[in-house]
Amino acid sequence: MPWADDTTMVVYYSWKLHTKAYAQELASITNDSIFPLEEKSPRKGIIGWIKGGYQGLTKNHIEVKSLPVISAEKEIYICSPVWASDITPAVRYFIKRMSLKGKRVNFLLTCANIEGQDKYKKNALDALSGKGCKPGPVLVFATGGGEAPDSQTIRRQLEDMLPQPL
C-alpha cells in the first residue's frame, strides 16, 4: 500500500487495550506516527466504568496528561472506544483543545456492539462541529468486549475498510 506520507498521525485513547491494538495496527499499516492520550486521573474498576459512561452520555471531557504536536499534520486518525454511544471524554478533550482547522479528521471506533454504528458515527462527527476541519470516514469495529483480536485479524479488517491516502 502506498502509505509513506509523514503528515498523518494516529491519536488514540484506550482503557481496556482494544482500541490501542487497532491504533497500533493502523499506524503500522499507514506508516504514521502514533500518540496515546492518557487521562490525568486514570480510571479504575466499576466506578471508572460508570463515570466513563456518564461522561460519554453527557458529552463531558476529561483532561489528559499531554497533547501531541499536530501543526504539520494534514490528516489525523482519532481512535476511541465507544462509551454510551459516543467518543470517550479524553478524545473529546483532544478535539476541544486542538486546532484541527483545514485538517482531514478520520475516526476509528471500537465497540462491543456494532448495531448502533450509525449513531456512533454521527456522534463522532458531531464532536468536530465548529472545528473547521474536513471530516473523513468513520470506521467502526466490534470487539465483542472480550480479548482484542490478534494483529493479523485487525490488519485484515483495516485493509478491507481503509480509504486510500490523500
C-alpha positions in Angstrom: 0.0 0.0 0.0 1.3 3.5 -0.8 1.2 4.9 2.8 4.5 6.7 3.1 3.1 10.2 3.9 4.6 11.6 7.1 1.9 14.2 7.5 -0.6 11.9 9.2 -0.9 11.0 12.9 -2.9 8.3 14.8 -4.1 9.6 18.1 -5.9 7.2 20.4 -7.4 6.6 23.9 -7.7 3.1 25.1 -8.9 1.9 28.5 -9.0 -1.8 28.0 -6.4 -2.0 25.3 -8.8 -3.0 22.4 -8.5 0.5 20.8 -4.8 0.5 21.4 -4.4 -2.7 19.4 -6.4 -1.2 16.5 -4.5 2.1 16.7 -1.1 0.4 16.7 -2.0 -1.7 13.7 -3.4 1.3 11.8 -0.2 3.2 12.4 1.8 0.2 11.3 -0.2 -0.1 8.0 -0.2 3.6 7.2 3.4 4.2 8.5 2.1 7.0 10.7 3.3 8.4 14.0 1.1 7.4 16.9 0.2 9.3 20.1 -1.6 7.8 23.2 -4.0 10.1 25.1 -3.6 9.3 28.8 -6.1 10.7 31.4 -4.5 12.7 34.2 -6.5 10.7 36.7 -6.7 7.1 35.4 -10.0 5.2 35.7 -10.2 2.1 37.8 -12.8 -0.6 38.2 -16.5 -0.4 38.1 -16.6 3.2 39.3 -14.3 4.2 36.4 -16.6 2.4 34.0 -19.8 4.1 35.4 -18.1 7.5 35.4 -16.9 7.0 31.8 -20.4 6.0 30.7 -21.9 9.1 32.4 -19.2 11.4 30.9 -19.8 9.9 27.5 -23.5 10.3 27.8 -23.3 13.9 28.9 -20.5 14.7 26.3 -18.1 15.8 29.0 -14.4 15.9 28.5 -11.6 14.9 30.9 -8.0 16.4 30.9 -5.2 14.3 29.5 -1.5 14.3 30.6 -0.3 15.7 27.3 -1.3 16.6 23.8 0.6 15.9 20.6 2.0 18.5 18.3 -0.1 18.3 15.1 0.7 21.6 13.4 2.4 19.8 10.4 -0.2 17.1 10.1 -2.6 17.2 7.2 -4.6 14.2 8.4 -5.5 12.8 11.8 -6.9 9.4 12.7 -8.7 9.6 16.1 -9.2 6.2 17.7 -11.7 5.8 20.5 -13.7 3.2 22.2 -17.5 3.9 22.2 -18.9 4.8 25.6 -22.6 5.4 25.9 -22.8 5.6 22.1 -20.2 8.4 22.0 -16.4 9.0 21.9 -14.6 9.0 25.2 -14.1 12.1 27.4 -10.3 12.0 26.7 -10.9 12.1 23.0 -13.4 14.9 23.4 -10.8 16.8 25.4 -8.3 16.3 22.5 -10.8 17.6 19.9 -11.7 20.6 22.1 -8.2 21.7 22.8 -6.5 21.1 19.4 -6.6 23.3 16.3 -7.9 21.0 13.6 -8.7 23.7 11.0 -8.0 22.5 7.5 -7.0 19.0 8.6 -8.8 15.9 7.4 -10.1 14.1 10.6 -11.0 10.4 10.4 -12.3 8.2 13.3 -11.7 4.6 14.2 -14.1 3.5 16.8 -14.2 0.2 18.7 -17.4 -1.0 20.4 -18.9 -4.1 21.9 -22.0 -4.0 19.7 -21.9 -2.9 16.0 -25.7 -2.4 15.9 -25.5 1.2 16.9 -22.8 2.2 14.4 -24.8 4.8 12.6 -25.3 6.7 15.9 -21.7 6.2 16.9 -20.6 7.7 13.6 -22.9 10.6 13.9 -21.8 11.4 17.4 -18.1 11.3 16.5 -18.6 13.6 13.5 -20.8 16.0 15.7 -17.8 16.4 18.0 -16.0 18.1 15.1 -18.7 20.8 14.7 -17.1 24.3 14.5 -13.5 23.0 14.3 -13.1 23.9 10.6 -11.7 20.5 9.7 -12.6 18.2 6.8 -14.4 15.2 8.3 -13.2 11.9 6.8 -14.5 8.4 7.2 -15.6 6.9 10.5 -14.6 3.2 10.8 -16.4 1.1 13.4 -15.1 -2.3 14.6 -16.9 -4.6 17.0 -14.5 -6.1 19.5 -17.1 -8.1 21.5 -15.9 -6.9 24.8 -13.6 -9.9 25.3 -10.0 -10.2 24.3 -8.7 -7.9 21.5 -8.4 -9.7 18.2 -4.9 -10.8 17.1 -2.9 -8.3 15.0 -3.4 -10.3 11.7 -7.2 -10.2 12.1 -7.1 -6.5 12.9 -4.8 -5.9 9.9 -7.2 -7.7 7.6 -10.2 -5.7 8.9 -8.3 -2.4 8.5 -7.0 -3.2 5.0 -10.6 -4.0 3.9 -12.0 -0.7 5.2 -9.3 1.9 5.0 -9.7 4.7 2.4 -6.9 5.4 0.1 -4.4 8.0 1.3 -4.8 11.7 0.4 
